């Protein structure tokens, strides 16, 4: 598992975060600055819907824009945030990098979308961010600041370059901003006329006449020289109007058309089949014309609709004038009509009898008609002739005849196949007049036949059953059977947020037929609130056709309709004619909770389930039954706040909606009782979402004290995923280090890990006394956490005593600061050995007197006491201070020893220069020599003594002081084990001095 690092204050210690290495990177104090380059940060998404990591369009992203007249190489450029995270701009993060004409080069007037791309280094703060753009030299050329980021709303520049970036009107990655500072736009007579962004059957990159192409038209009155003009997509891919891409002459006359084709020049296509913006660029870099589309169908081209927005063309016409839109092309000059179509049979390409695709044609007139020479054209321009080979044999109607009031079936057994998801068909007579058309926009399954929608101009919808050659079943709106299943009346924060935030209701088609709810309305009579339903109101669907037993969510996004927060409210659902279908009334609502009907009342659901049946726990049919979800941390922090962190060990993001967190009194391995439970839902985890990215964790604060408590997490099917027992609220649990003190809790931040602390090799015995007092020195540069440690003492006979550091000990023994020491008592004597042991591995070892030497890491003989028998002897490693050799031999302990209770000054003991040493035998037998040595002092005399054994020494120091010599004396305060005479003498000498 990936460990965690965190900054926190602990007993006066500051543990540094991994960002310490970036101390020179900018902080969050600055404000937005004017961009110092042609390439600038133009838009950013700090708070995307769902998870914040992932490949575009998922996850966070930043848009760059080259506002200059020259291309710019961005190799080596980076994004830096206030936390010190550096996000590279490279082939992994640059969206559509493979389609750049030149790697790393952002063309003039082009956009680059830099995505999070699962790198873990783009971490835009939703509460406010400072983001820097650096060039290849590391110079910060643009700084952007933001305030709080709403979910799924991007940030764009304000008109004041030093102001925070502001909310956009709509997200426009790779296109001019909606709100903020835009791009130069000068309309031209040269315009985009038709686009084939998703060719079929050729590949996107195939040579002309295959592959992607764009048709342009000169709508002016004068010829235009196309030299220097170009097309550019949302991420900066450019097609120059040159001999490679321009099909035809360089000069385009008034009302003429030209094709700009990809023409096999790249390995892949450049026009997105999904959302895309395509700009027509003047030679000076300004935008002359722009198209934006959001979807595509293979083989279908696009032209402008009546609303001026791109729509599917009636059929592709590269280099020719666009046909009338399909709705306008029908002249109704015949009584023959399409009535039923099966776009997906059980055996496509076969005959009608063998389960192939078919369309039914009905003669609604009074005259028999010969359809010889008639044809059916689909939206790709494929033509199926109506003749004896395509008409299903009919005993009552010979050849290509269709009798008055009768029906004929056309089967698609040749090259043409009907697209399942979207298609339209034109019925064309022998005079090339469009008689009728049929269209659908959704795949409803195999062998489902479609019939004309009762709503004029709407896509065809499924029949209750196929009726080839027979009249079609009709839908009576008076028989509609809808149920209101869920109401989300009060979202967290603003109720007008973009889906999946914001208010919504859920309805269920309890009838037996498909229903198109386009034009249905939601109304609230008291305040005249009104929402007319269309496809944009249904965020989980592409169409407004609702199948039997299907749930549909109606969102109020981009409308004035709303539901009252926290109080009584009501609404009605009406059909397209305004007739009431069903209504709902409730007395109150809670923020972040949805309502469901219970008898005559509306009550809170377990958790919101938009687009699905309401939650019933446990749910054996749930689809979020992950196997690699576990607790990352459980505990209580120093402020007393209880919490859990949940780790996602899956390879993909995990939605834990409906998983249950429960707290139980006692250890459930024995006996326990339920105290508290909570279901994970939106707004619970990390205060925003129920999603956890792969290999990441989610945070949930708990409203219950974790004292002698077991915390459990269950899947939605009731299976236990993990549990943790904490005996005290002063403890926390992490998945890597187990039970820890609450001082090490890191709620909603990276866990501490073993590497954050001093290594066992950094811990050495520095002092030990024969009376059982020992000192452990932390020689490392990190805090030492002692719970994993054991101190093991063996006496002369080999009997062992073990001392552990854990939660049962005083907090004073839990930590040793870097370069600091810990004093403790053990049952040691004049002979024995000591070991530091972690996880059954021996680290430091010392043996003294007649203690056993074949132990731990020790080698050689034991440490021997001085020849003179001293009471209260203290063995010292090295000098006991700065010099602590670690050879695990007696040599480490030969430099000096001390007496228990004696003070020790850890001053530097290395000298540079000439030094005179005078060996003395003392103290009593060398008194005269010592006095003579003291006479040698000329400027200063400094002495640190355990005891002064003769008054002559005191008198000599007083005499030296009177002669102007600086005298400094450090005397040992009498130790409790001294005899009374020694203590009295020391106090007397002290007062004399």
N, C-alpha and C positions, 0 to 999 in steps of 0.2 A: 504494500500500500504506500502511496505517496505520503510522506510525512508532512508536518506543518510547522511553520515558524510564526512566532507572534511576539510583539512588544508588550511588556507589562512590568509594573513596579512590584518588586517582591523583596520584603525585608530590607528595603534600602538599596536593592540591586536593580540595575537596568539591563535586561537582556536585549541585545540588538536584533532587529529584523534583518532578513536577507537583503533589504534595500540599502543597508549601510554602505555597501560597495558603490552605490550610486549617489554618494553624498554630494557630488558635484553637479548632479542633474538638477534642473530647476524645480522649485516647489510650487505650491498653489497660491503664492501671494500675488502673482502678477495678474493683469487683466488682459483681455483680448488686445492684440496689437495689429497695426496695419501690416499687411503681408509685404515682405521684403523681396519677393520673387514673383515671376510670372505664374508659378505653380503654387496654389494656395489651398487651404482646407475650405471646402465649399459647402459641405453638408456632413452631418454625422448622426448616427443612430445609437445613443447610449442605452436605451431601454427597449429592446425589441420584444415582440410578443413571444411568450414561452421562454426558452432557454437563451442565455446570452452568448453562448458559444455555438459554432457550427459553420457550415459552408453557406455562402450567400445564395439565396436571400435570407437564410436563417442567421441568427446571431448578430452581434454588433458589426457595424461597418462605418467607414469614413470615406467620403468622396473628395477627391482632389480635382481641381480644374486648372487647365493651362490657359490663362487669359492672355497669353502673349501671341506674337506673330511667328514664333519659331518653335520647333520641336525641342523637348527637354528630356535628357537622359536622367532617369531617377534611380539608377543603380547605386546602392549604398545609402539611399535615403531611409529615414525611419520616422516613426511616430513615438513620442515620449509622453507619458502621463505624469500627473502630480505625484504618484506613488513610486516613480522611478522605473516603471515598466517600459521596456523598449520593444516596440512592435515593428518588425522589418517590413519593408516594401519589396517583395520579391515574387518569384514565380508561384509560391504557395499561397500568398495572401492577395495578390493582384488578380481580380476577377477577369477571366478571359485572357490571361496573360499569353496563352498559346496562340491567340489570334492577332497579337500585335504585329504590325508590319516589320518592326525592328524591336527585338527584346529590350525591355526597360524604357523605351522611348515613348513619351506621351506627346502626341501631335498637338500642334497649336489648335486652341479652341476645343480640345477634347477633355473628356472626363476619365478618371481612373477610380474604380471602386476598390478600396482596400478592406478586405473582410477579416473577421476574426479567424476563420478557417481552422478552428480547433487547435490553434497555436498556444493558447493559454497566456498570451502576452498583450492582448488588447482587452483592457479591463476598465472601461469607461464607467465612472461613478454616477449612479442615477441621482444622487443627492447634489451633484455639482462637480464639474471636472475642469481641470486645466490641461489642455492638450497642445503639444508642441510638434511642429514639423521640422525635421533637421535634414540638411543636405548631406552629400557624401563626405564633406569635411567635418561633419558634426556640428556645424553652425545652425542655430535655431533661427529659421527664417520666417516663421509664422507661429503665433501663439493664440489659442482660442480658449475662451472660458465659457462655461454654461452654468445655468441654475438647475433647479430640479427638473428632471426629465420625465415626462409622462410616457406611459407605455405606448409603444409603436408610433410615436410622434418624433420626427427628426428635428435636429437643430440646424438653423441656417443663419448667415450673417445678418446683423442689424445694419441699418444705414450708417451708424456711428461705429467705426472700426475698433474702438476701444471698449465697446459695450459687450455684455454677454451675448452669445448667440441666442436667437429666439426660436420659438416653436414655428415650424413650417405649417402652411395651410394643408399640404399633403406631402407624402414622402415621394421624392423624385430622384432616386439613385441613378446617376448616369444621364440626367436630363436637367434643364434649367429649373432653378428652385421655384417653389410655390411660396411666395413671401420672401423677405430678405432681398439680397442684391441679385439681380438677374444678369442675363447675358445679352450682348448686342443682337438685336433682331430687326432686320430690314426686309419686309416682304418684297418678293420679286415676282415678275411675270412668269418666270420659270418655276414650275411646281411639280411635286411628286403626284403622279396620276394613277399608278397601280404598282403593287408590290407583291412579289412571290418570295416570301421568307421561308416557306416550308415546302420545297418542291417534292414531287412524287410522280413517277417512280425513280427519277434520277436522284443522286446524292446532292447535298447542299453545295458541294464544291465542284460539281461536274462542269465540263466546258459547255458554253452556250451552243445550242438552245436549251440545254439542261441547266441544273444548278439554280442558285439564287439570282434574282434579277429585280431591277427597279425600273419602272417606266416613268419618264418625265415628259412634261408637255409645256410648250411655249404658249401661254394664254394671252400674250401681248399681241401687238400689231407690228412689231419690228423683229428682224432676225436677231439671234443671240449667238455669240461665239462662246462655245462651251469650254474653251481652254482655261484652265485654272479653277474651274468649278469642281466640286467633289460632294460625296455623300459620306456622312459620319454617323456611326451608331452611338449608343449610350456610353460605351466604354472606350471610345476613341478609335475604333476600327474605321479606316478611311478607304473609300473607292474613288480614285482620281478619274476625271473624265478624260481619259487618254486612249491610245490605240489598243491598250490591253482590255479595257472595260467598256469603252464606248462602242456600241454597235451602230455604225452609220457615220454620216458626215459630222464634222466638228461644229458646223454652223447649223442651227436649228431655226427654221422659218416659223413665222406666226402660225399657231394652231398645229404645228407638227409635233410628232412624238419621237422619242429616242429611248433605247434600252441601255441601261448600265448593268452589266452582268459581272458576277464574280469570275466566271469564265475559267474555272480550273486553276486559279492562281494561288490557292491556299489549300492546305490539307483538310481544313474544316470550313464550314460556313461561318459567316460573321453575324448574320441577323438572328436574334433570339426568336425561337418559336413561341416563347412565353412573352412576358412584358419586355417591351423594347421601345426605344425612341430613336427615330431616324431623322437626321437633319440634312437639309440641302444647304450647302455652304457656298457663299459667294467667294470669288477669288481673293477678297480682302479679309476673309475669315469670319465675316458676319453670317448669321443664320438667315436664310431667305425663306425657308419653308420647313415645317416640322410635322411629322406624324408620330403618334404614340399608339401602340396596340398592346393588348394584354393576353392574347391567346392566338392560336392558329390551328388550322386543320390541314393535314398533308394533302398537297395537290391543289389547294384553294388559294387563289390570289385575293388581294384586298383592294377595294376602291373606296372613295368617300361616299358615305351615306347621306341621307337628306339632312341629318343633323350636323354634317360637316366632319364627322368622326369616321375613322376607318371601319369598314364592315366587309363582310365576305362578298366578293364580286359574284355576279350571276354565273359567270364562267370566265376563265383566264383569256385575255386578249392581248398578249404582248405585241406591241407595235401597231395595234389597231385601237380605234376608239372604244371606250368602255361601253358595254351593253347597258340597257336600262336595268335598274335594280329589279330583282326578281318580282317584287310586289307590283312594280310599275310596268313590267313587261307583259303582263297578262292582259289580253284584249277581250276575253270572254266572248269570242265570236262563234263559239260552238257550245252545245249543251253537254258535251262530253267532259267528264270530270275524273280526277283521281279521288278515290274514296277510301282506300285501305292499302297499307304497305307493310311488309315484313322485312326489315333490313338485316335481320340476323336469323337465318333458318338453322335447322339442325345439321345441314350439310350444304353449306354455301358453295355455289358453282354447279350444283346439281339441278335437275328438273324440279318442277313444283311437286310432283308426286314423290320424289326422293328426298324432300325436305329442304329444297333450295329457297333462295330469296324470291320474292314476288311482289307485284303491285297490282292492285285492282282498279279497273277503269269502268265507269258507269255512264251510260247514255241516258241522260235525264230528259231527252227530247222526245218528239213524236215521230221522228224519221230515222230509218236505218242508215248507218254510215259505214262506208268502207274505209278502214284506217290504213290501207296500203299506202306507203310513202310517209306515214307518220313516224315519229321517233320520240324517244325519251332521252333528254340530256341531263347529266348530273352536274354538280357544281365544279367538277374538274374539267368539264367539257367532253367527257366520255359520252358517246352516242350509242343507244340501243335502238335498232330499227324494229318497228312493229310489223311483223310478218308471220308467216306460217311457222317459222323456226322459234320464234319467241312467244307467240300466243299459245296458251295452254289449249289443247284440243277441247272443243265444246260441241256436243252432239247437236245442239239446237242452232248453233251459229257457225256457218261454214267460213273457211279461209280467214280473211282479215276483217270480216263484217262484225259490227256490234249493233245489235238490234235495239230499237227504241225500248227504253225501260229495262234493258238487260245489262249484264256485267261481263267483262272479259278479264282474264288474268294474263299478265306479262311476266315471264320467268327470265331470270338472269343467269343463263347457262354459258355465256360466252366470256369475253374478256372483262366486262364490267362487273365489279362487285360494289355493293352498297356499303358505304362507311357506316359503322354501327353508332358511333358517338354523335356525329354531325353529318348531315347531308341535305341537299335539296334537289328536287327533280322538277324538270320542266317538261310539260306535255306539248309537243310541237306538231302542228298539222302539216299536210303536204304542201302548204303554201308558206311554210316557215313562220307561221304565226304561233305565238305562245298562247295556248288555250287555257292552261291551268298550271299550278305548281303545288308541290307538297314539300314540307321540310320538318326536320326534327333536330334536336340539340342535346339529346341524352340517350344513353344506351340503357334500355330497360330489360335486357336479357334475351336469351334465345327463344325463338318462336313466339315472341310477343308482337302482335300486329298493332299498328298505329292508325288512328283515325283523326279526322279533322277536328280541331279544337273549336268549341262553341264560342270562344272569345276570338273575335276577328283579329287576324294577323298574328296570332300566337302559334308557337310550335305545336306540331301534332302530338297527341297523347295516346297512351295505350288504350286499346279496347278491352272490355272485360274478358273477351275471348276472341280468337281469330274466327272470321266469318267469310272465307273466300267464296265469292260468287253469290253471297247472300247479303241482305240489308245489314247495315252496321248497327250495333247497340248504341243507344243514346244515353247521355248523362243528364239526369233531371236534378237540377240544383236544389229542388225542394227536398230531395232525399239525402242531402249531404249529412254526414255524421262525423263531426269533429269533436274532440275532447280537449279542453285546456288542461295540460298535464303539469306545467311548472311555470312559476312566475318569479322573475328575478327583478325586484322592484327597487333595490337600494344597493348599488355597487360601492366598493371601497373608493373613497375620494370622490372625484367628479363622476356623475352618472352619465355624462355625454361622451365618455371616452370611446375610442375606436375599438371595435370588436377584436379580441374576446373580452375586453373590458366593457363597461357600460351596462345599461338595463336591457332585458330581453324577456320574451315569453316563449313558451314551447307548446305547440299543439300537436295532436295525434289524429291521423286519418283512421277513424274507426269503421269506415265504410268498406265496400267491396270493390270500388272502382278507383281509377286514377282521377285526380282532380287538379286542375290548373287554378292556383289561387292568385294569379296575376289580376290586379284590380280589386281584390278583396280589401277591406278597410278595417283598421282598428280605430274606434272612436271612444271618447269619453264625454258624455253629454254635459256634465257639469261645467267643464271648462272649454268645450268645443275643440278638444285635442283630436287630431286626425292624422293617420298614417295610411297612405295607399301602398299596398304591397306590390313590389316588383322584385326582380332577381337580386337587386342590391340590398334588399331587406333580409335576404336569406343567406347568412354568411357561411353556412355549412353545405350549400348546394349551388350548382351552376344554373339550375332552372327552377321554375315555379311549379312544376308538375310533381304532385305528391302521390306516392304509391299507397295502396292499402296497407294498413298496419305500419305506417312510417311516421316517425317523429320529425318535426321541422321547427327550427328556431327562427323566430322573427326578431331581428335586432332593430333598435330605434336610431342607429347611427345615421348622421346627416339628415335628421328630421327634427321637427319641433315637438313630436310626440314624446311624452314622458310619463312616468308613474311617480306618485307621491312617495317621499321618503318617510318611513317610520310611522305612518298613519294610515287611516282608512282610505281606500281608493277602489275604483272599478273601471272596467272597460268592456266594450262589446266587439265581437268579430262579426263582420257583415260580408255578404257575398258581393260580386261585382255589380249587382243591381241594387245594392243597398239594403237587402233584406237581412234581418238578424239571424245569425246561425247559433251563436252561443255567447254567454257573458260570464263575468267573474266579479266577485266582490269580496274584499278581505278587510280586516279591521286594523291590522298593523303589520309592519315588516321590520327586519333587522338588517343592518349593514353586512353585506357579504353572504347573506343567507337567502336561499330560494324557498319558495312556498309550494306546497302540494295540497290537494284536497283531501280532507279526512272527515267523512260524513258531510255535514253542512258547513264546516269551518275550513279555513286555509291555515296550515301549520308549517313550521320549518322542516325542510328535508334534512336527511343526514348530511348531504353535501350536494351542491349543484351538479346536475348531470345533463347539460344542454345537448340535445340531439340523441338522447338515449333514455331508456326506461329509468324511472326514479330508483334511487339506491335502496336496496334491502340487504342488510348485512347479516351474515356473510353472503357473498355473491359468488357462487360456484362457476358462473359463466363469465366472470370478469376477464378482460384481456390484458390486465396489467399485473400478472402473477409472476413477478421477477424472482429469480433464484439467488441473486447476488446483491441483496440489499441487507445492510447490517448497521449497527450503531457505530458511529465514528467517535463520538464522545457523549457521555451522559454525566451530569453532575450539577454542582452549584458553584457559582463563581464567588469571589470575595465580597461582592455586594449582597449576596444572599439570593440571587436569581437562579432558579432551576431551569435547566434546558436539556435538550437532546440535539445531537447532530447525527444525520443519517447519511451513510456513505453509499453511493451508487457504484457498484463494481461491474455493472453491465457494460457492454461495448457500445451502447447507444443511450441517449437520454431516457430517463424513466419518469413516467407520470404516476405519482403515488396517490392520486385522488382515491379516497375511500380506504386507504390503509389506516389502521387504528393504532394510536399510542395510548397505552394504559399504565397507570401507576397503582401498585399494590402494596399494602402494608405487610412488612415482613419479607423473609426470603422464600420465594416461591419454590425453591428446591426442597423446602420443608413444608410449611403451610403459610398461606398469605390470603389477604382479602382485598377486593377491589376498592380503591379510593377515588379514582378519577379516570376518565377516558375521553379521548378526543379523536375525531376523524380528520385526516388530512384533506384539505380542500384549498381552493384559491384563497389567498390572504392569510393562511396559517404559516406556511413555511417561507422563511426569509421575508415574511410580511407581504409577499406578492404572488407567489406561484406555487403550484404543486409539482413542478418539474425539477429534476436534478440532472445536470449534465453528466455524461459518462466520466467516471473516475473523479467525481466532485462530491461535495456534501451539501445537504440542506439543513437549515437551522430552524428549530421550533422552541420558543420559550414556553415554559410550563407554569401553570398557576398552582403548583402544589409542591410542598416541601419534600425533598428527597432525603428523608431521615429514617433509616431502617426500612428501606423501600426497594421494591423491584420494579423496574421499568421494562415494558414489553412493546414490541412492534409486531402487528399481525398484518398479513396480506388481506386483500379483499375477500378471499375465499375462506378466511378464518385461520389459515395456517400460520403458526408462530415463525417469524423470520429471525428474531433475535431477542435476547433479554439480558439485563444487567442488574445486579444487586449491589446496593450501597448501604453500608451499615450506619453511615453518619452523613449529615448534610455538610460536613467539613471535607468531604471527599469528592473526587471526580474520577471518571473512568475514561481512558482512551484506548482505542483499538490496538495501538502499538505498545504502550507502556503499562497497560492495566490500571490498577487503582492508584491514584495519586492524591496528594493534598489539594484542596480547593484553590490554594495560591497558584497552582499550575493550570487551572481551568482556563480555556481559551474559547469562550462562546462566540460562535459565528466567525471564527478565525482559524488559521492553521494550527494544528496541534503541536505541542512541544514534542520533540523526539529525543532519542538517546544522544544523538550527535549535538544537541543543544547544550549538553552538560559536560563537565570535566570527565575525562576517561578514568577508569580505575587505576591506570598506570600513573595518573597525576597525583595520586594519594599515597603519602609516605608517612611512616612513623618517624617523628622527629625527636621525641623525648619519651623516655619511660623510666619510671622510678620503681624501686623495689617495694614501695608501699602501694603500688597499684594505680598510680596516676600516669596516664599516657596522653600524648598529644599527636594528632594526625594533621599533617600539613597538606593543603591543596596547592600543589606547585604549578597548576595549570592556569590558563587565562579565562576559564569559564566557571560558572557556578557549579559546585558539586552537589548533587542530590544523593542523599545517603541511604534512602530506603532499600536500594538493591544490595547494600553492603552487609557483610557479617565480619565481626572481629572474633577470631578464634584464639583462645589462650590454652596452652598446654603446660602443666607444671613439670617438675623434675621427674615425676613418676609416669608422665604421659597422660594423666587425667585431663580431660578437655572441658572447657567452659566456652559457650557461644553467646555472643552479644549481637543482637539485631537492631537495626534502625528501621522503625516502621511507625504506623499511626498510633501505636500504643505508647511511644516515647514522647517526651516533651518536644514541642516544635523547635526548641533551641538546638536540637540534634539533627534536624532534617536537612539542613543546608550548610555548606562551607563556602564562604566567598572565595573568589580567586585570590591566590597568594595569602590566604588567611588560614587560621588553625582552629581545630576543635579539641577541647580538653574533655576527657572522660575518665571514669574509674573502672578498673577491672580487678579481678581477684588474683593479681600476680604476686610473686614473692621474689626472693633473691635469685631464684633459678627458674628458667622457663623459656617459652617462645611465643610469639604473636604473629598472626597472619591476617591480612586483608583478603577476604574471599567474596567474589561476585559470581553468582550462577555456578557454584561449585568449582570455580577456577581460582587458583591462588595468584595473588599479585604480590604486594610487598610482604617480606618476612624478616623477622629479627629473632636471634637466639642469644641468650645471655646466661652467664654462670654455668651451671651444670645442666642446662636445659637440653632436650633432645635436638640434635642438629640435622637429622635426616627428615626434613620437613619442608613443605612449600617450595619456595624458590631459593632457599638458603643453600650456600655451599661453604665448606670449610669449617673451621673451629668456631666456637661461640665467642661472643664479646666477653672479655674478662674484666673484673673490677680492678680498681687501683690497688697497689700493694697495701696501702694503709686502709684499715677497715673503717670506712665512713658510714655513719648512720644516715638514713634518708638519701641514699645515693640516687642521682638521676643520670642515666646514660643519655648521651646526645649524639645524634647523627651529624657528622661534619661539625660545623660551628653552631648548629642548632638554629641557624637563622637563614642566611643567604646561600650558604654552601652546604648542599645536602646531597652528597654522592650516593649513587644507587647501584652498587655492584652486588648487593645481597651477600656481602661477606663482612667479617669483623672489621675489615679495613675502614668501612664506612663510619665506624663508631669509635675510632681511636684518637680523634683530634682533641676532644675535651670532654669533661663531664661536669656535673654541677651537684648542688645539694637541693633537696626539695624545699621549696619556699623561697629560694634565692631568685631575685629579679634578674632579668637578662635584657641587656640593651643590644638590639640587632643593628649595630652600626657597621659601616664598611670596615673590613679587616684586611684589606689589601693596601699596601703602601708602595709608593714609587719614590725612589731616591735613597740616600744613605741613611741607614738606621743603626743605632748602637743598641745591642741587647746586653743586659746584665743579668746573668743567672743568679738567683738568690735561693738560699735554703731558709725556709721560714714556715710560719711567721716568727715564733719565739726565738729560735736559735739563730736567726739571721737578723735580729733587730738592729744591731749596730751597722751592719752592711746596708740595711734598708734606709736607715737615717742618713748614712753617708751618700747613698744614691739620691735621696731627696734633695740634698744640698746642691746637686748639680742643676737644679731647675733655675732658669734665668728669667723667663717671661711668664710661663704658665705651668700649672701642675693640675692634672685631671686624673681622678681616681674613682673607681667603682668597686666598693668593698662589700663583702658579706658580713664580716664582723671585724672590729678593731680590737686587737688583743692587748694594746699597751697605751697608756696615757701619753708616752713620749711621742708617739706618732701624731696625736692630736695637738700637742704643744708645738711640734715641728711645723705642722700646717698653719697654725695660728701665727707663728713667727714668720713664715714665708709670706703670708698675707700682709703682715705689718710692714714687710720690706718691699711691698709693691708688686709682688708676684700674683698673677691671677690664679686663684685656687678654686677648683670646682670639685665637689665631693658628692657622690651618690652612695647613700648608705641603705642597706637592706633593712626594711621595717621588721622588727622582731617577729619571728615565725612562732606559731602557737606551740611547736614542739621544742622550742628552746627552753633551757632551764631559766629560772627566775634571775639568777646572777648575770647571765649573759644578756638577758633582756634589759636589766637595770643599767648595766654598763653601756649598752648601745644608746639608751635614752640619755644617759649622762653625757657621753661624748657628743651626742647630737646637740644638746643644749650648749655645751662648751663652744662648739664650732659656730 
